[in-house]
């Protein structure tokens, strides 16, 4: 009988007799205008399969030329039923490969038991080597695809920390008296338990400990077992009686794999060993060091051999999902274009189902309603590899729409479903923002529990990345560029506060929310919803949200947010631009950067804390002017702070940083009605409007051209079912000439970005 002490189960990676068909890599396609490329997933002249298992590069068979390095060598052996692939995971024994995917390896491993011997009165188990992987190998036991599983009655299975009484993962398994020996699930109370394993495991021991020896029934349940197993495995191991586990000797296990043990940035410095091929992107492993490769958007194939262009026009038989009817689809490298018919202008594409080709007029697409299916395709089912940002608001994904346009899609955290009504109104308002230094809202999806927002993609990432440098190095932003960026941000915020259809307050102004485009021009992002402020109030009282270090002290203590709260946050951002320091730093005497800056000014030590490039390149008088402006923005008394319009004007006084107006900072107010052949006038009654005013819109072919703001709101509501969860139709076009007072009514005059 088992003692109450620990019983060490040592087990090894061994052979399973049946192979499983692997998931194939994407086939390589022909580049635009070129002859069809090879669909091979392996290097030229290398064996592509071993039995029924495909072997994609960087894995390979036999020749060193066929695999990336020795760790990826596959041995193809004639074994029983036929050729079988093996991978040398350690120096003990090779393991049979069941499946190779771009993310993981599925292989065989031993499942060992401790079974009670009636004669000796003790538990017995075979002794096997401890499972381990070489320290320099590119493999780790997969925390995503594996579970620590314990089977038996009255046991605690766990992975202990080395030389410690603590453990990193464990679970307890019991058997109900009324159901002894029956194994129906793995919930802990039916003789089976499962739990996650930590990341970064290359080797481990598993221990099984009896919880209460006196309650053990060794006659009915003589065996106990623990194993790290593929969590999708559902053979007789988990389906039958606990007694049957003694017949199970091998189970599938999963390893994550990566190239090498270095980061993408390090790998790119050595072109000869860099594994990613043409038209591919590098991303770092989330389980241990190393990196993997994906084909760039618009390309497909094996990213380690080079990806080929997708001919979107050729592969999509229904070209209406790409281009407007009447346009011509033409393939380009990594994308495609649509030529509008004569008399129309635009890119000719469809964006989330909305028509982009328009006649020559001031009417432009404003907001579009997308289906969840479209956004799932755009983000590869919201694949974690597409995540480019996370925060209190939710998660931001990079995606490509059916028309080839790269966008960002924000998946918000849960909100009160009663806010959907307000959300619809405010999406219309945010869609009206048309400023060169503000990220454009393109559309939304109302099918999900929390609405999804679609924004333009800004190529060069967040200001914080460039400001604080990469890998701890100094920032490369010049003094001139710092002033220009500050001026661009100030103008954008001044526009939101004073020149938008209704005032909009950003609330969380920081370098992480400032993006830089391909020309390193600043764009203020607003990945959040907005909140309306009643007309008779100058502030709104909300739950305090934002980032410490940037929060207005008045807002922090009172919960009252005003436009001057944005001014304070902008002042902190200016300090960050001047000093290159982060807002909160434990190594500073004054951990808060704003306070540190003000103290330094008071003690005439300003130039001691500025970044070297600012001191070396900047004019002393200019720096002092900016410093005094910062001091005004950081005033404790809210009323003594300048407005954002005044701040922008102060920054624009530096003549070399002024930009010529392009006329796109303000929305056109005039109503532009497009003509079309055989227009059909309809009333908004089709949308069951409850407004007293009757609105009409003109139906031209497959597009809907709205003639008033009420029609816009009604169209959005037409896409929301009574339960506010299902989109029934797409809005084809919303015009820029919205009269927003009709959308919101007279009681709303400003928005706060949440």
N, C-alpha and C positions, 0 to 999 in steps of 0.2 A: 504494500500500500504506500502511496506517496506520502512523504513527510511534509511538514508545513514549510520547510525550507525551499529555496529556489531549485528548480530542475532546469538545467541548461540543455536547450535543444540546439544542436549544431547541424546545419543542413547545407547542401551544396546545390549548385546549378547542374541539372542532369538532362537526360534525353526524354522527350515525349514522342510517341510513335507516329502521330498523325501531323501532317503539315496543314497549314491554313493559308488560303489564298490571300496575298497582300493587297493593300490599297495602292493602285498604280499612281505614279506621278503623272501630272498633266502632260498630254502629248505636246510635242513641239510643233508650232505652226509656221506657215510660210510668212516671210517678211513681205511688206507691201511692194508689189511690183516685181518680186523675185520669184524664182522657181521654188516649188515646195521644199521645205527643209526636212531633214531627217527626223523621224519620230523616235529615234533611239533614246532610251533613258540612260544608256551606258556609253562609255567612251568608244570611239571607233575601233573595231577589231576586238572588242571585249565581249565576253559571254553575258547576255542579258538576263538569262534565267537559270535557275537550278531547280529542276523539277517544275512544279507549278508556282514557284516563288520568284518574282521579278527582283532583280538586283540593281537598283538605280545608283549611279554615281552620287556621292563620294564612296559608296561601297563598291567592291569589285572582286572578281574571282581570278585567282592564279597570279597573273603578271602584276608587278608593282606599278606599271603604267595604268592599270585598270582601277586602282583605288587611290584615295587621297593620301593616306599613309597606312602603316602596318596595322593600326587599330581598326581600320575599316575593311580588312581583308576577310573575304568569305571563302571557306573551303567547301567545295561541292563534292560530296561523297556518295557513292552508290551504297545505299543502306536499305535493306529489306525491300520495301515496295518500289524503290527507285532512287534517283538522285535527291539528296537532302542537303540543305545548306547548314553550315555550322559557323559559329563566330567564337574566336578565342577570347573570352572575357577575362580569364585569369590564367595563371600558369598551371592550374590543376587539370581541368578538363574543358574541352570545347562544349558549347551549348547549341542546341538545335534552334535555328531561327524559324519562327512561325509567321512573322509579318515584319516588313520594313515600311515605314511611312516617313514623310518629311519631318516628323516630330519625335518618333519613338521607335524602339525595337521591341517586339513581342517574342519571347523565347521560353524555353522550358526550364523549370526549376523543381527541385525535390520538395515534397511535402511530407515531413516526418511526424510520427506519432509517438506518444508515450503510452504504452498499454500495460495494464495490470497483469502480472503473472501469478496465477493461483498457487503454483507450487512454491515459488520463492517468496510470495507475499510482497513483491516490490514491483515498481514500474520499470519497464525496460524499453530502450530505444536504440536503434543503430547509431553508431558514432560516425559522423561525416565531417569533412572540413567546413570551417566557417565560410559563409558566402562573402566574397569580397571582390572588389575591382581594383586594378592597379591604380596607384595614386596619380600617374600621369595619363590615365586613359580618359577619353572624352565622354565617358558614360557615367550616369548617376541613376540610382533607383528612382523611378518616377513617383513623385508625390502626387501628381495629378491623376495618374491612371492606376494607382495601386492602393491597397488597403491592408493593414495588419489585421489578420483574421484569426480568431481563436474559436475552436470547436471542442465542446465537452461540457460536463456539468460541474458547477462550483469551481471555476478556474479564473485566474487573472493572467492574461497574456500581455507581455510588455517588452519593449526594447529599452534596456537600461543604458544609462550614461556610463561611459568607460570609467572604471575605478571609482564608482559612485553608487550610493543607494538610491539616487533619483533615477527617473526614467523620462524618455523623450516622447513616448507614445505607448498607450496601453488601453485594454478594454476587459470587462468582466463578463463571464458567461454563466448563466444559471439554467436549471431545468425545472419547470413547474411540475409538481407531483402528479397533477392530472394529465400531464403530457410528456412524461419521461421518455426520452429516446426518440421523440419525433422532431424532425428538423424542417420547419416550414419557412422560416425567415432567419435573418441574421441581425436581430435587434437586441440581443443580449439576454433575453428572457426565454429563448427557445433552444438553448444549447449551442448558440452561435453568436459571436459578437464581432464587430468590425470597427475600425477607427483609422484615421488618416496617419500617414507617416510624415516625418519632417523632410524638408528639402535638404539637398546636399549630402545624401547618404551614399557612400561608396562601399561600406561594410557595416555589419551589425550582428549582434547576437539577439536571440529571442529567448525569453525565459517564461516558464509557465509555473504558477504558484497556486497551490490549493488554498481556497478561501476559508473553507470549513471542512476539515477532513472527516469529522464525525457524520456529516450528512451525505458523504459520497456513496453512491451505489455502484460498486465496481462490477457487480454481476450483470446489471442491465446496461451499464455504460462503462466498459472497461478501458476505453481509449480517450485520450485528450490530444489536441493538436494545435499548433500555431504556425502561421506561415504568412509571408508578405505575398499577396496574390493580385493578379489583374482584377480590378474591381468589376469588370464586365463579365467575368467567368461565372457560368451558372450550370455547371455539369452536375453529376450525381453527388459531388462533394458537398453541395449546399441544398440538394433537393430531397435526399432520402433520409434514412435513419442514421442516428449518431453512430450506431454500430458499424455502418458501412465505411466509415472513414479509414479503417485499417486497410481497406482495399485500394485506397487512393495513394499513389506513391509519387506522382508528379503533377504539377499544375502550371499554368502559364504565368509568367512574370513579365514586367515591363520596365524598360530602361529609357530614360531620356538621353538624347545624344546631341552633341554640338561639335563644331570644328575647333580643335585646339583648346587652349585655356586662357586666351587673351580676348580683349574687347575688340569691337569693330574698328575703333579709331586706331588701335595698335596694329591690327591686322592689315589695314589699308596702307600702312607705311611700308609694307614689304610686298610689292606687287607680285613677286615670284611665288609667294606662298599663299597669297590671298585667294580664298576658295570661291568667292562669288563671281559668276560669269557676267557676260555683257547683259545689259538691260535688267539687272537685278539689284535688290537692296539688301543690306546687311542689318540684322537685328540680333540683339544679345540674348543669350539663353536666360530663362528665369529660374533655372535649377542648376546652380553651379556656374563656373566660368565658361567661356567659349561663346561662339556665335553660330548663327545659321543664316540661310539666304532665302529670299522670296523673290519671285518675278515682280518687276515694277508694274504698276497699274498700266493696263493696256498691252501687256505682254504675257506670254504663257510658255511653259516648257519646264525643263530641268534647270533651276537657277544656277547650279554648279557647273553646267556645261554652256550656259548662255541661253537667254530667253528670246523667243521670236515674237515679232509684232502680231497682234490679233487684227485680222482684217474684219473690223466690225461690220462694214457694209456687206461683205460676202457671207459672214456667218449668221447674220440676222435676216432671215427671210422676210419677216415683218418689219420693214424699215421704218414704219410709222412710229415705232418706239424710239427711234433715233432722230429722225428728221421730220419736219413738217411736210405734209402732203404737197406735192408740186415742186419740192426741192430735189437736188441731186446729191446723193451721198458719195463722198470721196474719202478713201482711206489715207491716213497719214501715219507717220511713225509714232506708235503708242497711242494714237487717237484717231479721229476722223473729222471731216468737215462737211457741212451741208450748205450748198449754194442756193440762196433764195431766188425765186423767179423774178423776172424783170418787173420793176416798179415797186419792189419791196426791199427793205434793208433789215439787217440783223445777222445773227450767226446761222440762222436756218434750222437750229436744233430745237428739240422739245426738251423742256426742263420740268421734270416731275409732272409730265402730262400737259404742260401749258405750252401754247404756241409762241415761238420766239420771232418768227418772221412777221414784220408789220409794214404797213404802208408808210410813206414818208410823212410822219407827223410827230408830235411831241409825246404821243402815248407810248409808254414802255411797260413791260411786265413788272409787277410790283410784288405780289405774294402768290405763292402756289401751294396747293394742298397735295401732299404725297401720300401714297399708300404705304403701309408697313412693309409689304412685300418688296416694293422698290428700294426702300432704305435697307432692308435686310440683304438684298442683292448688292447694294452699293458698299456695304461694310463686311461682306462675307459672313452674314449672320452675326454681326457685331462681334467679330473675332477679336480676341484680346491683342493680337498683333497689330490691329488697326487703331488701338488707343493712343491718342497723342496728348491727352490731358485728363487730370482728375482733380476734383476739389469738392467743396461743400455743396456745390450746385449739382454735381453728378459727374458724368463721364463724357468726354468728347472723342469721337471717332473720325478718322480720315476715311473718305469713301469716294467712289467714282459713280456718277449717275449713268444711266443707260446712254446718254448722249456724249459721254466721255469727259464731262466736266468734273474736276476735282473739287470736293466740298468738305466741310466739317459738319458732323451731325451730333448734336448734343442730346444725350439721354439723361433727362433730369431725374432727380430723386423724387420720391412720392410727395404729392401735394394733395390738398383737399379737393375732391372731385367737384365740389361746388364752385371751385374757382375756374372751371372750364369756360363758363359764360364770360368772365372777365378776361380770360386768356385770349379768346377769340377777338374781342375788341382791341386788346393790346398788341396782338400780332399785327393787326392792320396798321396800328400806329407805328410800331417799330419798323415795319416794312417801308414806311414812308421816308425813313432817314436816308438821305442821299448826300453823303459827304465823303470826300476823297480820303479822309483820315479816320473813317469809322467802318468797321467790318460790316458788310452788307448782309442783312437777313434775306435769304432767298425763299424760304418756305417753311412749312410745318407739316406734321402728321398728327391726326387726331384719333387714330385707331387704337392707340395704346392707352394704358391706364394713366400714364403721364405723357402729355404731348411732347413730340420731338421737334427740335428746331434745326433747320438747315441753313448754314452760313457759307459765305465764300471762303475758300482756303487761301491763307496767306503764307507764302512760301518760306520765308526766312525765320520763322519761329518767333519766340518771345524775346522782348528786349532784355529780360533778366539774363538770358543765356549769353548774350553779347556783352552786356554791361559788366557782369562779374567774371567773364572770361571762361575758358574751357580748361578743365583739369587744374584749376587753381592759378592759371596764368593771368597776367594783367589783361584788362580789357583793351581792345584795339580801336575803340570808338574815339575819334578825334574830338577836340573841343568844339570845332565848328559843327560837327555832326550832333554833338550833345545839345548844343543850342538849337539847332534846327529841329531835332526830335522833340525837345521841350516845347518849342513854338507850335509844332504840328499837333501835339497832344492838347495844348491849351486851346487852340482854335477849335478842335473837335469837341472839347468839353463845353466851350462857350457856345458852340452851335446847339448842343443838346440842351443847355440851360436856357438859352435866349432866343434861338432862331428856329428850332424845330416847331412842328405844328402845335405841340404842347410841351412844356418844360419836361425834360427827362434827366434824372439824377443817376449817375453811374454807381455810386456807393462803394465800390471796391477798386480804387485806382492804385495800381502797383505795376511794376515792370512785367510781371507774369501775365497781366491782362493787356499789355501793349505789344502788338505784333508788328513785324517788319516785313514789307513786301520785297519783291525782287530787286527794287531799287533802294532798299533800306529806308523807305518812307514809313513813318509810323501810322498805325491803324489801331484805334481803340476798339477792343472787343467787348461784347456784352453778352456773355454766355449765361444769361439768366432771364427770368421773367420780370415784368414790370408791375408796379403797384400804383394805382391812381390816387391822387390827392384831391380832396374836395376843393372847390373854388374859393371857399371862404377861409381856408387855412394856408399858412405860409410854411408849414412843416408837417411831417407825418411822424407819428409815434409808432415804432416797430420794435420787434425783437432785434437786439443788436446783432448784426452780422458784418463780417469783414475780416481783415487780417490785422493782428496786433502789430503795432508799429506804424500803421497807416491810419488807424481809426482816429477820428476827431474826438478829443477828450470829452467835449460837451455831449456828443452823440453817445459815447460809451457810458457816461454816467446818467444821462436823462432818457436815452432812447429816442430823442427827437432829432430827426434827420432833416437838414436843409441844404440848399445849394452851397452854403459855406462849408458844409462838411466835406464836399468834394474838393473845395479849395484847400482845406487842410491836407487832405491826402495827396493832392498834387504838389503841395509844398514839400512833403516828405519825399516824393518822387524826385523833385528837383535836387534835394540834398543827396539822394542816391546817385544822381547823374554827376554831381560835383565831386563827391568823395569816392565813388566806386565801392563804397562799403554797403553791406547788407543792413537792413533796418534793425535787426536784433542780433547782437553779437556778445557772447558771454565774456570774451576777453577784453572788452572795453570797460573802463571805469563806469561810464554811463552806458548801460546796455542799450538803451533806446537811442537810435541814431538822431532823431529830431532834437532831443534834449542835449545830446552830445554836441550837435552843431551849434545850437544857441549858446551853450556854455563857452564853446571855443570862440565864437564871435565876441562875446562879452569880455573874454580874457585876451582879446587881440591875438588869438592863435589860429585864426581861420585858415591861413595858408599851410599850417602844419598838418591839417587833416584832409586837405584836398588831394585828389589823385594826381600822380606825377604828371600825366599828360595834360591835365587841366592847367597846372601851374606853369608847365613849360610852353604850352601852345597858346594859352588864353591871355588876353590883355587884362592887366590888373584892374583897371577901371571897370571893364565889362564884368569881371568876376564879382567885384564889389556890388555892382548894380544888381546882379542876379541874387547875391547873398542877401541884400536888403529886401528884395522881393520875396525871398523865402521867409524872411523874418516876419513880413506882413501876413503871409499865408498861414503861418504857424501861431498867430495871435490866439491867446486863450479866449479872449473876448470875441465871440463870433461876429458881432456887429462891426468890429474894427478890421476884419479881414476884407480884402478886395473881392469883387465878383470875378468869375472866370473870364468875363469879357474884358475887364480891366487888366487882368493878368495877361491875357492874350495880346492886348494892345501894347502892354509894356514890353513883351518879348518881341513883338513885331517892329519895335523901334530900332532894332538892329537891322539896318538896311540890307546887309548882305545875306540875310536869312529870309527875306520876304520872297514869296512865290507869286507869280502872276495868277490872277483869277482865271479859272477855266469855266466858271459858270455852273459847276456841278455841285457847289456847296449848298445850294438852295433848291427847293422843289418848285417846279412850275405850278402856279396857282390857277392858271386858266384851264377851262374845260376844253379838252381836245376830243372831238367826236370823229371817229374814222368813218369814211364812207366804204361801203361794200356793195357788191352786186346783189340785188334782190334781198334787201334786209328784211328780217321778220321781227317786228316789234312785239315784245312780250311785257307783261307787268310783273311786278315782284310778288304778286299773289301766288305765283308758282312756288315761291319759297315760304308761303304762309306767313308773310310779314304781319306783325301786329302794329306797325307804325301807321299813323293816320295819313302820312304822305304816301302817295303811290309813286314808286320808282319804276323806271323801265330800263331795259337793256336791249342791245341789238345783237341778234344771232347771225354771225357771218360764217358760213361753213361749219367748221368744228370748233370755232372759238366763240367765247362770250365776251363782249365788250361792254363794260359797265358804264353807265352814264351818271351815277351818283353813288355817294358813300353808303347809303342804305342798301343798295344792291350788293355791295361788297360784303357787308355784314351778313345779309341774308344768304349769300352764296356760301359763306363759311358755315353758317348754321345748317344749310342744306346738306353739308357733308358730315354732320354729326347726328347719329341716331338718338332717340329719346334717352338711351342710357349713356349718351356721350362717349361711346366707345367704338363706333363703326363708321367708316367713311363710305358713303354711297356713290359719290360721284366726284370727279376732279373739277376744280375751278380752273378754267382755261386761261383767263386773262383778267387781271385787275388793273385799272388805269391809274395813272399817277395823279389825276385830278380829283382826289377824294376831298370831300368837305368834312373834315374830321369832327366838327361840332355836331354833325348829324350822327356820326358813328358812336361817339361817347355820350352825347347829350350835354347839356349845359353844366352839369354838376362836376365834371372832371376836368382838371386843368394841368396836371403834371403827372409824371411817372417816376417811380424810383426803381432802379434795376435791383432785383433781389439776388 
